[in-house]
Amino acid sequence: MPLLDRAEIDQAAHLLRAGRLVAFPTETVYGLGANALDAEAVARIYAVKRRPATSPLIVHVASIEMAKSLVATWPEIADRLAQKFWPGPLTLVLPKSHAGTAALGCPAGQNSAPPRTIPDIVTAGLPTVAIRMPNHPVALALIEAARIPLAAPSANRFTQLSPTTADHVRQSLGSDVDLILDGGRCTVGIESTVLSLAESRPTLLRPGGISRTELEAIIGPVADAPEVQAGAHPAPGMHPRHYSPRTTVYLVRNGKLPDQGQGIYLQHQQPPNRTNAVIHHMPQSAADYAAALYEVLHQADAGNYDWIAVDLPPSTSEWEAIQDRLKRAATK
C-alpha cells in the first residue's frame, strides 16, 4: 500500500471542508467523497458521476458516535452489527436525524457527538440514511482529519465498473476530481453489504462484502428486498444495469461461448466449448474471486475484445454478492 503522509491527508481534508471532491480508498472500492452535510458539494458528486437523483449515497463515518449523530434512532440491533462488523464492508440504513432528534433511545452518554442533519440530496429524498465505517487506514484518517461525515459512492461514472485502484479512478473521472488519494489496491474488491434496519425486520437491500450467512449468525433471518419500483431506490446499487464494463458481458454455463467474434473467458470451473477466447482462470474461493473481479473486468475491457464471457459461480449465500454484480454487469 502506498504511504500517504500527513500533509496529503490534511490537504484532502481541507478540500472536503471547502466543498470539493476527493477520491479515496476503502477496503471495498474507491469512493468519490464530499462533505455529507453540504448539499452543494454532494450535488457535484451527482454531476461528476452523471448519477440520477433517485440513487442515494452512502455516508462514511469514522466512529459509531459519528454514526449516531446522523440518525434518529440507534437500535440495539445496530449496535450488535456495528460492534461485530465495523469498521468493515457493512452499510446500515436507519431513519435519519433531524436537528434535536439524533439517536433517540440510546443509553445515556453513548451519543457524545451533536446531532447533524443529512441533506435530502444525499438520501434521494428518503427519510433514511445509509451509513458505514470503512476498514481502511486512509479513509478513516481522512474522515477524522476533515471532522465531517463523507458522502461517497464509487468513484466512477454511473453504472460503469467500480474502481479498485487509483488508476481506475483517473481513467474514469480524470480531472473531474480535485484530488485522488492513492491507498493501493482495494482488498475486498466489491461494494459493501447494505442492510436496512428501518423495516419491521432487517432487510438485505444489496449483497456485498459481508454475507447473508454472517449477518444471520448475529441477528437471525434477514428479509429480501422487494423489486425496485419507480422513484427513489432504498439503497445504492439497485439499478438493473450496474458495475458494467463497456465490453458486452455474457453469463454462460457449461463453457458455452458466443459463436461470433473473439473474447475473453473468465473460467471458474467449466472449460470453454470452443477456442475463440483467451482464458482467464478465476479464483476458487468467493473472497478471492471478489477481490479480483473488478480488476479482471477492467483489464478485459482494455483488451478490445468483442465480448467477455463469465463462467457463473455457484448460487449459494457465499457467492450471492458476486452473482449480483455479474448479473447487473450483463444487463443490456
Salt bridges, closest charged atoms under 4 A:
ASP10 OD1 - ARG6 NE 3.23
GLU27 OE2 - ARG132 NH1 2.81
GLU76 OE2 - ARG80 NE 2.84
ASP120 OD1 - LYS96 NZ 2.71
ASP167 OD1 - ARG170 NH1 2.54
ASP176 OD2 - ARG157 NH2 2.93
ASP178 OD1 - ARG20 NH2 2.86
GLU191 OE1 - ARG325 NE 2.82
ASP224 OD1 - ARG212 NH2 2.61
ASP259 OD1 - ARG274 NH2 2.91
GLU295 OE1 - HIS168 NE2 3.07
GLU295 OE1 - ARG185 NH1 2.79
ASP301 OD2 - ARG246 NH1 3.79
GLU320 OE2 - ARG212 NH2 2.74
ASP324 OD2 - ARG325 NH1 2.81
ASP324 OD1 - ARG328 NE 2.89
